[in-house]
Amino acid sequence: MLQTIISALAVYVSTSIDYLLILMIIFSQSSTKGKMKGIIGGQYLGTGMLVAFSLFAAYVLNLIPEDWIIGLLGLIPLYLGIRIAFKGEQDEDEEEVLEKMEAGGGNR
């Protein structure tokens, strides 16, 4: 059990290095304690939500028989194909993107 916990912490830390860099940038730009409390609270709230969602997803996946999981994953490409068939691909042309950027000010 202890080995599993240590492994989970190591995986979390190794996959969150980019998140740590972003937090360092945000902390360096904040000057008041009120902002820092909000940043820390947001970090813990976001991480807590990710953990809660992962636990919920793991619980739900435990209810599905193992033999069915691979078959159910095949529904994802079917859904994507049907969605594109009905709605079509909604790629924006470069001109439309440039017009939107110019209309938005461009210099921010």
Secondary structure, 3 states (H helix, E strand, C coil): CHHHHHHHHHHHHHHCHHHHHHHHHHHHHCCCHHHHHHHHHHHHHHHHHHHHHHHHHHHHHHHCCHHHHHHHHCHHHHHHHHHHHHHCCCCCCHHHHHHHHHHCCCCC
